[in-house]
Amino acid sequence: MIEVEAKARAPEDAEERILQMGGVLDGVENHTDIYFRSPVRDFASTDEALRIRVKDDGVYLTYKGPKLDSKTKTRLELSIRVDDAVAAEKLLESLGFSRFAVVRKRRAKYRLGDAIVALDDVDGLGRFVEAEIPADRDNPTDRARVLEIISSVGVGRPIRLSYLELLEIARSSAAASGNAGESPPKSEP
């Protein structure tokens, strides 16, 4: 599956904006994303990710390929459901993968036609709006649609970085300024 996605900072009235556009609340989820380093390549350099996502409805092992364009986070996403997060992590560790970071968020999901619009409260980063259209192939029309949604709901320019990348930047900034023990800043990098 190709995940056509864009995100931006969420304004205070983001939920109102989504509802005014015709969005329908689909549910609220809690996510814990455990990211892994590869023993054979540097995912940061190749723009890939491997994670275990623990959600209220189950556990998923997900691979994300490199971004396919310069404006959105469109990329290949392969995801399978697994029965046990601990066993999945042990399996990956047995193959040489190592836990790199954990990202936690609370996500309110809305359906807006063919798109899923999410309001994410990300620990250590703040609130974001994300628009996604799952597709069988990369389509410029889908990319334009997610960017249109983001410009209608979000503030500032679209952010192509993942939450993991944003957290790493925030941690580096906090460490460089001598505030390693404090919460990372919530401004856009």
Secondary structure, 3 states (H helix, E strand, C coil): CEEEEEEEECCCCHHHHHHHCCCEEEEEEEEEEEEEECCCCCHHHHCCEEEEEEECCEEEEEEECCCCCCCCCCEEEEEEEECCHHHHHHHHHHCCCEEEEEEEEEEEEEEECCEEEEEEEECCCEEEEEEEEEECCCCHHHHHHHHHHHHHHCEEEEECCCHHHHHHHHHHHHHHCCCCCCCCCCCCC
